[in-house]
């Protein structure tokens, strides 16, 4: 076991040992990645995915959060460090043309297949060095990152709370960061996210006689434009506040003004204060604009993940190790993206690193959640190295 003080030099020595063992696991991990990519499953339905990943782990994997799994590596007495990877895909038809493309209407378009394969490789490498680990490693296979109810929130309120890890860490690929780098900063690095549904209630009429009804589609169009305009007038320009309207529905014929129209979207913020402002804004604008059109508005919020706040201590220790892992710090990196990994912050210190893809050999730059996004196989090793760095930066021997 590592010494109680766990100095930087000892962490770097352990990292070298872990990365050496990791290299031998990567070819099989890449093949696992191909299998996972070919066979994605949606949130809360990741049965075959979990079975495939669990079969490659070096120890028994227990079921958690319905379709999730957890496997403990090492037998130390200290609290484990949880290393998280996500199981679910997205409801997209893939257009990458890859030889291991998925068929059907589901796709791994956010790198979860790479994260899982990397964690399997890391877990197998760590198992071979179990007696040297500074703390047990919990390989955490989380369901439902892409949909509500959140798999991370379920775990944080259930099985993971019972396990009581000393920290939870994770690594996520990102196409905007340069290949060979990781974004790793303390403080808020991802936004909170709440889903919204706005329904405008009007009065139906023939399209030729609009004065006999009240047009909810026209009112909803103005609500959407007004909301986008007001975000920039209610949120401090030095802060972060994002409104996205992703779906608009209403009507069934071109010559009929319908009784209702509906929009769905998302709100993102980097602080609880701005999160509250955005919610108030949606209520105020929706009801006010609707009233001006002779309509009424119903607003439904589905609270999502909080802002993701990286622990400063883990980040500081991890930055000391990234060069030894063949990576470089990408510089300050924050985004308005969101991740339910943030829910784990209620249990323990957390840290998320973002692994760059831009410039990787053969990589065609596409944003996350794009049907043409194909993360290169080499990212399996890069993510595994980032996971190893974070695990050692977070690990604390028993009694430390």
C-alpha positions, 0 to 999 in steps of 0.5 A, a space after each residue: 500500500 502507498 504511504 499515508 502521506 501519498 506525496 506527488 512522487 509516489 503518485 507519479 510512480 504509481 501512475 507509471 505502473 498503472 499506465 504500463 499495465 494499461 497498455 496491454 489492455 487497450 487492444 481488447 478495449 478498442 474491440 469492446 468499444 466497437 461492439 458497444 458502438 454497434 449495439 447502443 441502447 437508450 437510457 433505462 434500457 441498457 441491459 445488453 450494454 451492462 452485460 457486455 461490459 460487466 463480462 469484461 471486468 476482472 471482478 464481479 459487477 453488482 447491479 445498481 440503479 436498475 440497469 447500472 453496475 458497480 465493481 470494486 477493484 482492490 481490497 483496501 480498508 479506505 473508502 473507494 474512489 468511484 470512476 464513472 462511465 456512462 452506458 446509454 446512447 442517444 435517439 439518433 440515426 447514425 450517419 458516420 459510415 464507419 465499419 462498426 456503425 450502429 443500425 436503427 435509431 440509436 447511436 453513441 454520439 457522445 463518446 459513452 462507448 469510448 468512456 466504457 471501454 476505457 474504464 474496463 481497460 483501467 479496471 483490469 490494469 488496476 486489478 493486476 496492481 491491487 496490492 499497490 492501490 492507494 485506495 479501492 477503485 469503484 468502476 461505476 457504470 452509470 445508466 441514463 445520463 442522456 435522459 430523465 430520470 437521471 441515473 446519477 441522481 438515482 445513484 446519489 440517492 441510493 446505492 452510491 450513498 450507501 457505498 460512500 466513496 471518498 470522491 467521484 471522478 470521470 473523463 469525457 471526450 470533447 471535439 473542441 479541445 486539441 488532441 493530446 490535451 485535457 480540460 481540467 479546471 477547478 470550480 464550475 465547469 459545466 452548467 445546470 440544466 432544466 427542461 421546460 415545456 410552454 403551452 399556449 392556450 388559445 381559441 380555435 377558428 378557421 384560418 380565414 376568420 382569425 378574428 373569431 379565435 385567439 391564435 396560440 401559434 402566433 403567440 408562441 412564436 412571439 414568446 420564443 423570440 422574446 425569451 431569447 431576447 430577454 436572456 441577454 437582458 436579465 443575465 449578467 454578460 459576465 455570467 452564463 445563461 443559455 435558452 434553447 427551444 428544441 421543439 415547437 408543436 401546434 396545429 394539424 392543418 394549414 387553414 386551421 388556427 388550433 386551440 393550443 401550441 407547445 414548445 419544449 426547451 432547456 435552460 442552462 446556467 453556471 450559478 444557482 442565482 442565474 438558474 432562478 432568474 431564467 426560470 422566473 423569466 420563462 414564467 413572466 414572458 410566457 404569461 405576459 406575451 400570451 395575455 397580450 394575444 388573448 391567450 393563456 400560458 402553462 409552464 412546466 419545469 423539469 429540474 435537471 442537474 445542478 452546475 458541475 463544480 470540480 474539486 480544487 484539491 483533486 484538480 491541483 493534484 491531477 495537474 501534477 500528473 497529466 504530463 506523466 500520462 502523456 497529456 497536456 493541460 488545455 488551459 481554462 475550459 468551461 462550457 454551457 454543456 451539462 452532465 448529471 455527473 454533477 449530482 455526485 457532488 452532493 455525496 463527495 468531492 468530484 472532478 470531471 476532465 474533458 479529453 480533446 479530440 480536435 486534430 486526432 488522426 482521422 477525426 472529422 470534427 463534429 459536435 457532440 450529439 451529431 449523427 456524424 460524430 465518430 470518436 477515434 479509437 485512439 481516444 480509448 487510451 487517452 480517456 483511460 489515461 485521464 481516468 487513471 490520473 483523476 483516480 490517483 489524484 482523488 485517492 486517499 489511503 486509509 487513515 490519511 
